[in-house]
């Protein structure tokens, strides 16, 4: 998914992202505000995943 589309519809996706990645707080999701690169970084940080693993999860999630 195009990162612009993620940012434009982030409010819709935020709740779904919270369910998928439950360790991410509301504040963190608000700061991410649909930024794909920030979401990748937070998933790496919270879950100990590589950048590529996080990218694949995000791509799968938004498809």
N, C-alpha and C positions, 0 to 999 in steps of 0.2 A: 504494500500500500504506500502511496505517495505520502511523504511526511507532511505536506501541506494539508492533505485530507485528514490526517490524524489530528493535527492542531485545530482544524476547523470543526471537527466533531468530537473533540475531547470530552466535553461534558457528557455525551452519550456513552463513551467508552470508559470513562473513569470508574464507574461502579463495577463494570465487568473486569477491568484490570485489577481492582481491589480484591475481587473474588479469586482471580487467577493467581495473583502474587500477593497473598495476604499479609506478608511481612512489610509491605509498603504502606506507610501511614497516609492518612488523608492529606497532611501537610506536604509530604513528599510528592504525592500525586498532584497537588495544587501547584507545587513548584515546577514539576515536570511540564505541566500545561500542554501536553500533547507533543512535546519535543522527543522525537525518536531517539536521538543520541543521548539525551538525559535519561530516558527510560532504560536504554541499554546499560548505561553506567550504574543506575540504581539496582538493576537486576544482577549485574556482576557483583556489586558490593554486597548486597543482601544475601544472595544465594551462592556465591563463590563460583559462578559460571565464567567461562571464557567469553570474550566479545562475540565470537562466532556463534556460540551456543545461545547467547542472549538474543542475537539478531534472528536466528532461526525461530526461537520461541515467539518473538514479536511478530515476525512475518506470518507464522502459522496462526497466531492469535487474531491478527487483523485481516486474515484472508477469508 
